[in-house]
Structures are given as C-alpha cells and as structure tokens.
Amino acid sequence: MVCADLDEEAAAATTHRITDAGGTATAVMVDIADPASGATLVAHTTTHHGRLDVLHNNAGIGVAGAVHELSEHDWDRCLDVNLRGTFLVSRAALPVMLEQRSGAIVHTCSNHATVGSPRLAAYHASKGGIRALTRQMARDYAPDIRVNCVSPGLVDTPIARRGRGSTPEEAAAAWRLREESNRYFGRAAQPREIAFGVLFLASDEAAFLTGHDLVMSGGQGEVAF
C-alpha cells in the first residue's frame, strides 16, 4: 500500500496504522492537481513495491457556493482536485497497468453526481464528471483493466463535520441535522463502511464488474445533503 496525501503527517499516520497491523505500506506527499505528482506517485509505487495493481482516486475537496457566488479560483480549484486530479493520476498509472495487462481503478464519486443540493455547484459538477469518466474509462481499458467508482453520501469525517456553521456550536447543530436527515439510518456512514465498498471493487471478487457506480449513500440516492 502507498498512502498518498497532501498532508505528509496524515499520510505517515495512515502508513503507521497499516504497518502496526502487520501490513506493508509507504507514504508519499503529493498534490494531485499538479501533473508532476502523478508521475511521482507511480514511480514511488513501482520502485518500492515492484508493480501497481490498484489505484484508488480518493482525494477531494468541496467549495460552497451557487454558480453566481463562486469565484473562478474556487471553481477551478475544486475541479482541479476532484476531476482533473483523477484524470492526472489515472493517466500516470495506466501505462504500468497496460504493460502488466491487469489492474483495477476505483474513483471516489458521490451521490451528488446524480442529485442536487444547495450551493455546491463546483462539487456537483466535479462528481458528475467523475461518474461519466468512470464509464468512459471502463470502455477504453476493458477487459484487462477494470474501472469503477463508489458514491458515498454523508460520511463522518472531520471536514464534513465542520463544513457548515461559523462557530463550533453551529457546526455541531448543523451536523446533527444532516445526520437526522437520513430517513433510513439517521446517521452518517463511517469511513470504514465506505472502505469495504472500495475494497470489493478493487478485489478479484469484482472481476466481472466494470463501469459501475456503487452507491453507498445509506439509501438516500434521491436526496443530497
């Protein structure tokens, strides 16, 4: 496993959790919006591990704002990380997988790719692009390389918890409302739950699955947060 993150300390912390559990992992700091980072990540992977079997494009950011409220900078940054970053890292990884004639790519999409929610124009656009790119890449690289995506709904992460509200109290109250809005479970997903979906798509158990969007939104495919 290679843990790549813009936050070098976070990448190292994840790596330590893997190695402490008996796995093999290395860490590398990358900014996936930078074209050079994809090449750096792939070179690190092949140098330390000898091959590249799975790519999980998971990095993402959100920028609040309706279209008339967004600056070009905020729009570009959101799409640069979420959509362009997915393209850049995939482009760097594909030559290795093509030479191996094997590989699995999993993009993190979102239920926001198919439903609307208030004031997240750039995020919705980026995730809709990832969903379309998944299907297109699946067609180009079958049968040797499978390309799928996973679409979570609300996930319990630090970024999600502080996403709305100008004070800690307002953010906590907004978080409770967001969790309660899930009419099926009344809560957000835990990251581990989404990880199992990614693991399935990357595994040999999904050997006949490509171009698929695995929606893991706790039943709320028709409602975004």
Secondary structure as UniProt FT lines:
FT   STRAND          2..5
FT   HELIX           8..20
FT   TURN            21..22
FT   STRAND          26..29
FT   TURN            32..33
FT   HELIX           35..49
FT   STRAND          54..57
FT   HELIX           67..69
FT   HELIX           72..79
FT   HELIX           80..84
FT   HELIX           85..100
FT   STRAND          103..108
FT   HELIX           111..113
FT   TURN            118..119
FT   HELIX           121..141
FT   TURN            142..144
FT   STRAND          145..152
FT   HELIX           158..161
FT   HELIX           168..180
FT   TURN            183..185
FT   HELIX           191..202
FT   HELIX           204..206
FT   TURN            207..208
FT   STRAND          213..216
FT   TURN            218..219
FT   TURN            221..222
//
